[in-house]
Amino acid sequence: MTKKIGFKEAKRRAIEALRNKTYQVATRSQIETKNLLNANAVSEEDIIAVISKCRGQDHEMRPHDMIKTIDVHILRKDGWYIKFYFLDPETFFLSVHR
């Protein structure tokens, strides 16, 4: 069972993973359109800037589609949709798109 991570901790860990380039991109269909980070269409700095502006009302948490014990964090801000989860010690980005 994974430990529940709230918005502030999720935000901090996502930014840290991007800053240190220690994240993974989760494999999925249509990865090119669903993950601009994977396609090198945006930089880590671009996504850090978006995540930094996010507040609690921009955050939602849902169980992962396949592994219900994993919480997926969803951020919606300024037209961006960023979806990620943690599987310690890794941070996985599912979606990064506008």
C-alpha positions as CSV (number, residue, x, y, z in Angstrom):
1,M,0.0,0.0,0.0
2,T,1.4,3.4,-0.9
3,K,1.3,6.3,1.6
4,K,-1.1,9.0,0.8
5,I,0.6,12.2,-0.4
6,G,-1.2,15.5,-0.3
7,F,-1.1,18.3,-2.8
8,K,1.8,20.3,-1.3
9,E,4.0,17.2,-1.0
10,A,3.1,16.0,-4.5
11,K,3.9,19.4,-5.9
12,R,7.2,19.6,-4.1
13,R,8.2,16.1,-5.2
14,A,7.2,16.6,-8.8
15,I,9.2,19.8,-9.1
16,E,12.2,18.2,-7.4
17,A,12.1,15.3,-9.9
18,L,11.8,17.6,-12.9
19,R,14.6,19.9,-11.5
20,N,16.9,16.9,-10.9
21,K,15.8,15.1,-14.1
22,T,15.1,12.0,-12.0
23,Y,11.6,11.3,-13.4
24,Q,10.3,8.6,-15.7
25,V,7.7,9.0,-18.5
26,A,5.0,6.3,-18.1
27,T,4.6,4.2,-21.2
28,R,1.1,4.5,-22.7
29,S,-0.6,4.7,-26.1
30,Q,-0.6,8.0,-27.9
31,I,2.5,9.1,-25.8
32,E,3.5,11.8,-28.4
33,T,0.2,13.7,-28.0
34,K,-0.3,13.0,-24.3
35,N,3.2,13.8,-23.1
36,L,4.9,16.9,-24.5
37,L,7.7,16.4,-22.0
38,N,8.4,13.0,-23.6
39,A,8.3,14.5,-27.1
40,N,10.7,17.3,-26.0
41,A,8.1,19.9,-27.0
42,V,8.4,21.5,-23.5
43,S,11.3,21.7,-21.1
44,E,11.4,20.7,-17.4
45,E,11.6,24.4,-16.6
46,D,8.4,25.1,-18.5
47,I,6.6,22.4,-16.5
48,I,8.1,23.5,-13.2
49,A,6.7,27.0,-13.9
50,V,3.2,25.6,-14.5
51,I,3.3,23.3,-11.4
52,S,4.7,26.2,-9.3
53,K,1.6,28.3,-10.0
54,C,-0.8,25.5,-9.1
55,R,-2.8,25.8,-5.9
56,G,-5.0,23.3,-4.1
57,Q,-8.0,24.0,-6.3
58,D,-6.0,23.1,-9.4
59,H,-5.3,19.6,-7.9
60,E,-7.2,16.4,-8.1
61,M,-6.3,12.9,-7.0
62,R,-7.6,9.6,-8.4
63,P,-6.7,5.9,-8.2
64,H,-4.5,4.7,-11.1
65,D,-6.5,2.9,-13.8
66,M,-4.5,-0.3,-13.5
67,I,-3.2,-0.3,-10.0
68,K,-5.9,1.1,-7.7
69,T,-3.5,1.4,-4.7
70,I,-1.5,4.1,-6.6
71,D,-2.8,7.7,-6.3
72,V,-2.5,9.7,-9.5
73,H,-2.2,13.5,-9.1
74,I,-3.8,15.6,-11.7
75,L,-3.0,19.3,-12.1
76,R,-5.0,21.7,-14.4
77,K,-3.7,25.2,-14.8
78,D,-3.7,27.8,-17.6
79,G,-4.9,25.2,-20.1
80,W,-2.3,22.6,-19.0
81,Y,-3.1,19.1,-17.9
82,I,-0.3,17.4,-15.9
83,K,-0.8,13.9,-14.6
84,F,1.8,12.0,-12.5
85,Y,2.2,9.5,-9.7
86,F,4.9,8.3,-7.3
87,L,6.2,4.7,-7.0
88,D,9.0,5.3,-4.6
89,P,11.6,6.3,-5.3
90,E,10.4,7.2,-8.8
91,T,8.1,9.9,-10.1
92,F,6.2,9.0,-13.3
93,F,4.6,11.5,-15.6
94,L,1.6,10.1,-17.4
95,S,0.4,13.2,-19.3
96,V,1.8,16.7,-19.9
97,H,-0.2,18.5,-22.5
98,R,-2.3,21.6,-23.3
